[in-house]
Amino acid sequence: MRDETLTDIVKLCLALDQKSSNIYTRLSSLAEIDDLKRFWKEMSEEELTHVEFWKRLVEMAENHMMPQVFDNPEETKSELEAIDNKVNTLWKQFENRVTISDAFILAYRMEFYLLHPALATLFHYMKGIGTKANPEDTYESHIEKFIDTFRQYGEVTPELELLGETLQSLWKKNRDLARKSSLDELTEIFNRRGFFDTIKPLLHLSRRNRYPVGIMMTDIDDFKKVNDTYGHQKGDDVLKTITKVLKSNVRGSDIVGRYGGEEFIIFFYGVDEDVVYHIADTIRKEIEEDTRNDIPVTMSIGISQGFVSNDVENTIMTLIGRADACLYRAKRDGKNRVVMD
């Protein structure tokens, strides 16, 4: 049922952007000023790129390739259904005759509805797995373009000026909230929830394409001594340094997360075990070298690799368990080493 609700949520997001594109196309045809005709056409085309984004997500949701990223999906679905009904009612008020002022007020309402937190959450979620043409990359400029054009052609009032500023503020706030729910605040990489949410579609793709996947579990050796000796602020600096080394040695398609405390986890998609081992040993050596002159630390690393079975969740937990066992062996055998099963 939760998967069905998630699919319904994505379909509602798709419907809202489709209606927005249609409305902007209609405003373009009704506009009497050439610059405004072009502007509304551009706005419609930008919404169409969002439509293509949502179509990809609908396919993923229908194939159970997405995690449930909403704490209360039924409530989110109800809110989006209410917005969809409001859009239908709103357009009926304007569809036959639209002045310049009416057009901008209508568009303001549409943009406000499209700033529902559900859309920002899904934008951010898909950004984590490297999808192209993500609306999050261009949405702020989309809003700014709209506000600038309104100031040029609309009858600006203090109230409408405030509404424009509210749109910008709301987008930034929703975007930041979406990021905070899945990112570790200190290192700015995925937290545990964000990591698992992000790798789920990649696991399904791996199963479908029969690509091997790998898990790397890492742990800073004797990190408690770092905090006890140098203080927690210096300990945080070490964690940031480790993060930079990890990110600089993996591909854009690999997912790096903070598993907890001084533990990090990396998911590798479609990569040979020899390559993973080489990456791990390079990371281990760089950490030892890069911290040598400040607060010297070393890292133990455990690796597992395999193919994804039909039971995707069991596969990933099994791989993590195997990688964790290898990490334990690395610690037991002297630390500062890589162990692969």
C-alpha positions as CSV (number, residue, x, y, z in Angstrom):
1,M,0.0,0.0,0.0
2,R,2.8,2.4,0.8
3,D,4.4,1.7,-2.6
4,E,1.1,2.5,-4.3
5,T,0.7,5.7,-2.3
6,L,4.2,6.8,-3.4
7,T,3.3,6.1,-7.0
8,D,0.2,8.2,-6.6
9,I,2.3,11.1,-5.1
10,V,4.7,11.0,-8.1
11,K,1.7,10.9,-10.5
12,L,0.2,14.0,-8.8
13,C,3.5,15.9,-9.1
14,L,3.5,14.9,-12.8
15,A,-0.1,16.1,-13.3
16,L,0.7,19.5,-11.6
17,D,3.6,20.2,-13.9
18,Q,1.7,19.1,-17.0
19,K,-1.1,21.5,-16.1
20,S,1.4,24.3,-15.4
21,S,2.9,23.8,-18.8
22,N,-0.5,23.8,-20.5
23,I,-1.5,27.0,-18.6
24,Y,1.7,28.8,-19.6
25,T,1.2,27.7,-23.3
26,R,-2.3,29.1,-23.1
27,L,-1.1,32.4,-21.6
28,S,1.5,32.6,-24.4
29,S,-1.3,32.3,-27.1
30,L,-3.4,35.0,-25.3
31,A,-0.6,37.5,-24.8
32,E,-0.6,40.5,-27.1
33,I,3.0,41.6,-26.4
34,D,5.6,39.6,-28.3
35,D,8.1,39.6,-25.4
36,L,5.4,38.1,-23.1
37,K,4.5,35.5,-25.7
38,R,8.1,34.4,-25.7
39,F,8.3,34.5,-21.9
40,W,5.2,32.3,-21.3
41,K,6.5,29.9,-24.0
42,E,9.8,29.6,-22.2
43,M,8.1,29.0,-18.9
44,S,6.0,26.3,-20.5
45,E,9.1,24.6,-22.0
46,E,10.8,24.7,-18.7
47,E,7.8,23.0,-17.1
48,L,7.9,20.4,-19.8
49,T,11.5,19.4,-18.8
50,H,10.0,18.8,-15.3
51,V,7.3,16.7,-16.9
52,E,10.0,14.4,-18.4
53,F,11.6,14.2,-15.0
54,W,8.3,13.1,-13.4
55,K,7.7,10.5,-16.1
56,R,11.0,8.8,-15.2
57,L,10.0,8.8,-11.6
58,V,6.6,7.3,-12.3
59,E,8.2,4.4,-14.1
60,M,10.6,3.9,-11.2
61,A,7.8,4.0,-8.6
62,E,5.7,1.6,-10.6
63,N,8.6,-0.8,-10.7
64,H,9.1,-0.5,-6.9
65,M,12.5,1.1,-7.4
66,M,12.0,4.0,-5.0
67,P,12.1,4.0,-1.2
68,Q,9.3,5.6,0.8
69,V,10.9,9.1,1.3
70,F,7.9,10.6,3.1
71,D,7.2,10.1,6.8
72,N,3.4,10.4,6.2
73,P,2.7,9.5,2.6
74,E,-1.1,9.4,2.9
75,E,-1.1,13.0,4.2
76,T,1.3,14.1,1.4
77,K,-1.0,12.5,-1.2
78,S,-4.1,14.2,0.3
79,E,-2.4,17.6,0.2
80,L,-1.3,17.2,-3.4
81,E,-4.9,16.0,-4.4
82,A,-6.3,19.2,-2.8
83,I,-3.7,21.3,-4.7
84,D,-4.7,19.6,-8.0
85,N,-8.4,20.4,-7.4
86,K,-7.5,24.0,-6.6
87,V,-5.5,24.3,-9.9
88,N,-8.5,23.0,-11.8
89,T,-10.8,25.5,-10.2
90,L,-8.3,28.3,-10.6
91,W,-7.9,27.8,-14.3
92,K,-11.7,27.8,-14.9
93,Q,-11.7,31.4,-13.6
94,F,-9.2,32.6,-16.2
95,E,-9.2,30.3,-19.2
96,N,-11.3,32.6,-21.5
97,R,-10.0,36.0,-20.7
98,V,-6.7,36.9,-19.1
99,T,-5.3,40.4,-18.6
100,I,-1.5,40.8,-18.0
101,S,-2.2,41.3,-14.3
102,D,-4.4,38.2,-14.2
103,A,-1.8,36.1,-16.0
104,F,0.9,36.9,-13.4
105,I,-1.4,36.4,-10.5
106,L,-2.4,33.0,-12.0
107,A,1.2,32.1,-12.5
108,Y,2.1,33.2,-9.0
109,R,-0.5,30.8,-7.7
110,M,0.8,28.0,-9.9
111,E,4.4,28.5,-8.8
112,F,3.3,28.6,-5.2
113,Y,1.5,25.2,-5.5
114,L,4.6,23.8,-7.2
115,L,6.7,24.6,-4.2
116,H,5.0,22.0,-2.1
117,P,7.7,20.2,0.0
118,A,6.9,16.9,-1.7
119,L,8.3,18.2,-5.0
120,A,11.5,19.5,-3.4
121,T,12.0,16.2,-1.5
122,L,11.8,14.2,-4.7
123,F,14.0,16.6,-6.6
124,H,16.7,16.2,-4.0
125,Y,16.3,12.5,-3.8
126,M,16.8,12.0,-7.5
127,K,19.8,14.4,-7.5
128,G,21.5,12.0,-5.1
129,I,21.6,9.2,-7.8
130,G,22.9,11.5,-10.5
131,T,19.9,11.9,-12.8
132,K,20.2,14.4,-15.6
133,A,18.0,17.5,-16.0
134,N,17.0,17.6,-12.4
135,P,14.6,20.5,-11.8
136,E,16.4,21.4,-8.5
137,D,19.3,22.7,-10.7
138,T,17.3,25.3,-12.5
139,Y,14.3,26.0,-10.3
140,E,15.7,29.1,-8.6
141,S,16.5,30.7,-11.9
142,H,13.0,29.7,-13.1
143,I,11.4,31.6,-10.2
144,E,13.7,34.6,-10.6
145,K,13.0,34.9,-14.3
146,F,9.3,35.0,-13.5
147,I,9.6,37.7,-10.9
148,D,11.9,39.8,-13.1
149,T,9.3,39.7,-15.9
150,F,6.5,40.5,-13.6
151,R,8.3,43.6,-12.4
152,Q,8.8,44.7,-16.0
153,Y,5.2,44.1,-17.2
154,G,3.0,43.7,-14.2
155,E,1.3,46.2,-12.1
156,V,3.6,45.9,-9.1
157,T,2.1,46.5,-5.7
158,P,3.8,46.0,-2.3
159,E,1.6,42.9,-1.7
160,L,2.7,41.3,-5.0
161,E,6.3,42.2,-4.4
162,L,6.1,40.4,-1.0
163,L,4.5,37.4,-2.7
164,G,7.4,37.2,-5.1
165,E,9.9,37.3,-2.3
166,T,7.9,34.6,-0.5
167,L,8.2,32.3,-3.5
168,Q,12.0,32.6,-3.4
169,S,12.2,32.2,0.3
170,L,9.8,29.2,0.3
171,W,11.8,27.4,-2.4
172,K,15.1,27.8,-0.5
173,K,13.5,26.7,2.7
174,N,11.9,23.6,1.2
175,R,15.1,22.7,-0.6
176,D,17.2,23.1,2.5
177,L,14.7,20.9,4.5
178,A,14.9,18.2,1.9
179,R,18.7,18.2,2.0
180,K,18.8,18.1,5.8
181,S,16.6,15.1,5.9
182,S,19.1,13.0,3.9
183,L,22.5,14.6,4.5
184,D,24.9,14.5,7.4
185,E,25.2,18.0,8.7
186,L,28.9,17.9,9.5
187,T,30.3,16.1,6.4
188,E,27.5,17.1,3.9
189,I,27.4,13.5,2.6
190,F,24.4,11.2,2.9
191,N,23.3,10.2,6.4
192,R,22.2,6.6,6.9
193,R,18.7,7.2,5.7
194,G,19.8,9.2,2.7
195,F,22.3,6.5,1.8
196,F,19.7,3.7,1.8
197,D,17.1,5.8,0.0
198,T,19.6,6.6,-2.7
199,I,21.0,3.2,-3.4
200,K,17.6,1.4,-3.7
201,P,17.0,2.3,-7.4
202,L,20.6,1.5,-8.2
203,L,20.2,-1.9,-6.7
204,H,17.1,-2.6,-8.8
205,L,19.1,-1.4,-11.9
206,S,21.9,-3.7,-11.0
207,R,19.5,-6.7,-10.6
208,R,17.9,-5.9,-13.9
209,N,21.2,-5.5,-15.8
210,R,23.1,-8.2,-13.9
211,Y,25.8,-5.7,-12.8
212,P,27.9,-6.5,-9.7
213,V,27.7,-4.2,-6.8
214,G,30.1,-3.6,-3.9
215,I,30.0,-2.3,-0.4
216,M,32.9,-0.7,1.4
217,M,32.7,-0.2,5.2
218,T,35.4,2.0,6.7
219,D,36.2,2.9,10.3
220,I,38.8,5.4,11.6
221,D,41.2,3.5,13.9
222,D,41.2,4.6,17.6
223,F,39.1,7.7,16.9
224,K,38.1,8.0,20.5
225,K,41.7,8.8,21.3
226,V,41.6,11.7,18.8
227,N,38.6,13.2,20.5
228,D,40.0,12.6,24.0
229,T,43.4,14.0,23.1
230,Y,42.6,16.9,20.7
231,G,38.9,17.7,21.5
232,H,35.7,17.1,19.5
233,Q,36.2,20.1,17.2
234,K,39.5,18.7,16.0
235,G,37.8,15.3,15.7
236,D,35.2,16.9,13.5
237,D,38.0,18.3,11.3
238,V,39.3,14.8,10.9
239,L,35.9,13.6,9.8
240,K,35.7,16.3,7.2
241,T,39.2,15.4,5.9
242,I,38.2,11.7,5.7
243,T,35.1,12.7,3.7
244,K,37.2,14.7,1.2
245,V,39.5,11.7,0.6
246,L,36.6,9.3,0.2
247,K,34.7,11.5,-2.3
248,S,37.9,12.3,-4.3
249,N,38.6,8.7,-4.9
250,V,35.2,7.4,-6.1
251,R,33.2,7.9,-9.2
252,G,30.1,10.1,-9.5
253,S,27.9,7.0,-9.7
254,D,29.3,5.7,-6.3
255,I,27.3,6.6,-3.2
256,V,29.2,7.8,-0.1
257,G,27.5,8.0,3.3
258,R,28.2,8.4,7.0
259,Y,27.0,5.2,8.6
260,G,27.4,6.5,12.1
261,G,30.1,8.1,14.3
262,E,33.5,7.5,12.6
263,E,32.1,4.8,10.2
264,F,31.6,5.5,6.5
265,I,30.0,3.4,3.8
266,I,30.3,3.4,0.0
267,F,28.1,1.7,-2.5
268,F,29.7,0.8,-5.9
269,Y,27.6,0.2,-8.9
270,G,28.8,-2.0,-11.8
271,V,32.5,-2.3,-10.8
272,D,35.0,-5.1,-10.7
273,E,36.3,-6.4,-7.3
274,D,39.9,-5.6,-8.3
275,V,39.0,-2.0,-8.9
276,V,37.2,-1.7,-5.6
277,Y,40.2,-3.1,-3.7
278,H,42.5,-0.7,-5.5
279,I,40.2,2.3,-4.6
280,A,40.1,1.1,-0.9
281,D,43.8,0.8,-0.6
282,T,44.4,4.2,-2.3
283,I,42.0,5.7,0.2
284,R,43.8,4.0,3.1
285,K,47.2,5.3,2.0
286,E,45.9,8.9,1.3
287,I,44.3,9.2,4.7
288,E,47.5,8.1,6.4
289,E,49.6,10.5,4.3
290,D,47.2,13.5,4.4
291,T,46.9,13.4,8.2
292,R,50.5,12.6,9.0
293,N,51.5,16.2,9.8
294,D,48.4,17.3,11.7
295,I,46.4,14.7,13.6
296,P,47.7,11.4,12.4
297,V,45.0,8.8,11.8
298,T,44.6,5.5,9.9
299,M,41.6,3.7,8.6
300,S,40.5,0.1,8.4
301,I,38.4,-1.0,5.5
302,G,36.1,-4.0,4.8
303,I,34.8,-4.9,1.3
304,S,32.1,-7.2,0.0
305,Q,30.9,-7.7,-3.6
306,G,28.2,-9.7,-5.4
307,F,25.1,-9.7,-7.6
308,V,21.7,-8.5,-6.6
309,S,19.0,-11.2,-6.1
310,N,15.3,-10.7,-6.5
311,D,15.2,-10.0,-2.7
312,V,16.9,-6.6,-3.1
313,E,16.7,-5.6,0.6
314,N,18.1,-8.9,1.8
315,T,20.9,-8.6,-0.7
316,I,22.1,-5.2,0.5
317,M,21.9,-6.2,4.2
318,T,23.9,-9.4,3.4
319,L,26.5,-7.4,1.6
320,I,26.8,-4.9,4.4
321,G,27.0,-7.7,7.0
322,R,29.9,-9.3,5.0
323,A,31.7,-6.0,4.6
324,D,31.3,-5.3,8.3
325,A,32.8,-8.7,9.1
326,C,35.8,-7.9,6.9
327,L,36.1,-4.6,8.7
328,Y,36.2,-6.4,12.0
329,R,38.9,-8.7,10.7
330,A,40.9,-5.7,9.5
331,K,40.7,-4.3,13.0
332,R,41.6,-7.6,14.7
333,D,44.6,-8.2,12.4
334,G,46.3,-4.9,13.2
335,K,44.2,-2.1,11.8
336,N,45.2,0.3,8.9
337,R,44.5,-2.4,6.3
338,V,41.9,-3.5,3.7
339,V,40.2,-6.9,3.9
340,M,37.9,-8.2,1.1
341,D,35.8,-11.4,1.4
